[in-house]
Amino acid sequence: MSTKYDEIIGEIQSRLDDEQLKSGEKLPSIRKFAKEFNCSINTVLKAYSELEKAHLIYSVPKSGYFAVGSDMPKQQTQMKIDFVSAGPDKSRMPYRDYQHCMNQAIEIYKEEMFQYSHPLGLASLRQQLSAQAKDLQVFAPPDRIAVVSGSQQALDLLISLPFPNNKKEICVEQPTHFSYIDSITSRGLKPIGIEVNQNGIDLNNLEKVFRERSVKFFYTVSRFQNPTGCSYTNQEKKHIVELAQKYDVYIIEDDYMGDLDTRKKADPMFAYDPSGRVIYTKSFSKVLLPGLRLGLAVLPEALLKSFTQAKFAADVHTPVLTQGALEIYLSSGMFKAHIEKLRRQYKKKGTILKKAYLEHLPPGAAFTGGDSGFYSTVELPGRMKAKHLVEYLQKKNVLVQDATGMYLPEYRQENRIRLSVSQVDDRKIAVGVKKIGDGIRTLAK
Ligand SMILES: Cc1ncc(COP(=O)(O)O)c(C=O)c1O
């Protein structure tokens, strides 16, 4: 449920977007808004102050609050409905709280700043991460946890490390996170694809590949997959782990958005084999700030030494200041409180998106995912190409992404678009999806 504070911010943002409030125009008085929204003056003041920090409005002493110029680039981009940007929702990120943590960290970790520290991260942060990971059913001691410069770094480093099974091939879902396709192919390797769709994964095919090929690891995004937005059931996850055990294949479980899962009983694959068969990675980019470049990996004992060497060779260690700030953010309880709010907000985004898909997509178009409000895909009807729809919608100020690059060449589908509603205002989601539906109808003629 959104609070009055959120509602006021949303209301002003949409008045600015729709140009009901133009550059230099005065905002409603605080007293008037408090009455209109049936809330305290303090709540309105807090909301206005947040909008001021975001440079959307400014205050003039004794006169009130005014809209910042609509000729500014920031304002122009807000006219668009952006389903491409996959960063977190800016209005919900705890930027100021983190700033306080950074300020504290620069004092607390002063000594550490004058020297190099451990490649796998600050011991005190690893302890906090170990404790916090338990909330996600990931039980791992601090010495198996590596702090990395974004989870992408751990995923990337693992490609080149020799694994205890001495196998060479890498298996990925199809479609998958395109940066990881780049990570693998840039090493001259050709990944094996496993199709996933709204019906899940073909476990017989996965078993065949595990049995017949020399698979080093299977890279999987077990919930809120990028780009499909699909999540495996517990039964599927258990089955995949059993297959990995049976055929001596490792699993790299990219749980980049595990924090946003509202299903209390949903386990990560790691929970089905915490011994090291499943290498678990988690990101702070979608739930905190991507610019921090913070993530973690839970490694098997057998890979600790080689991973430490590779991490040292890559960047010695992740910056102490951001690590220290994360430790303070976690230990103070701020993270927990933030995540609980965020989970509800993203769930709401997902619900709005799904409803909009059902209402506005024409027959012949299908969608996947949408549960977290982060990623989902739309399959276009007939032979319609995603790139044509992308171009058409751009002219209508709706930005969507062609998903073609998220497939390996042999699995390529050119009729899928990816949507993220993370940075789209809740009230704009249905408007944008309707424009997508109308666009599909127009191009199908
Ligand atoms: C599936 C998936 N895994 C990992 C990452 C990378 O996260 P990080 O910013 O922690 O490197 C992303 C980023 O979008 C992603 O979509």
PDBQT file of the ligand as one rigid body, heavy atoms in Angstrom, charges set to zero:
ROOT
HETATM    1  C1  LIG A 501      20.384 -11.422 -14.156  1.00  0.00    +0.000 C 
HETATM    2  C2  LIG A 501      21.398 -10.438 -13.721  1.00  0.00    +0.000 A 
HETATM    3  N1  LIG A 501      22.452 -10.851 -13.020  1.00  0.00    +0.000 NA
HETATM    4  C3  LIG A 501      23.410 -10.006 -12.625  1.00  0.00    +0.000 A 
HETATM    5  C4  LIG A 501      23.345  -8.676 -12.931  1.00  0.00    +0.000 A 
HETATM    6  C5  LIG A 501      24.487  -7.773 -12.549  1.00  0.00    +0.000 C 
HETATM    7  O1  LIG A 501      24.356  -7.244 -11.310  1.00  0.00    +0.000 OA
HETATM    8  P1  LIG A 501      25.502  -6.354 -10.669  1.00  0.00    +0.000 P 
HETATM    9  O2  LIG A 501      25.138  -4.942 -10.905  1.00  0.00    +0.000 OA
HETATM   10  O3  LIG A 501      25.478  -6.757  -9.217  1.00  0.00    +0.000 OA
HETATM   11  O4  LIG A 501      26.810  -6.699 -11.305  1.00  0.00    +0.000 OA
HETATM   12  C6  LIG A 501      22.257  -8.175 -13.638  1.00  0.00    +0.000 A 
HETATM   13  C7  LIG A 501      22.151  -6.757 -13.965  1.00  0.00    +0.000 C 
HETATM   14  O5  LIG A 501      21.221  -6.285 -14.551  1.00  0.00    +0.000 OA
HETATM   15  C8  LIG A 501      21.266  -9.082 -14.056  1.00  0.00    +0.000 A 
HETATM   16  O6  LIG A 501      20.218  -8.683 -14.789  1.00  0.00    +0.000 OA
ENDROOT
TORSDOF 0
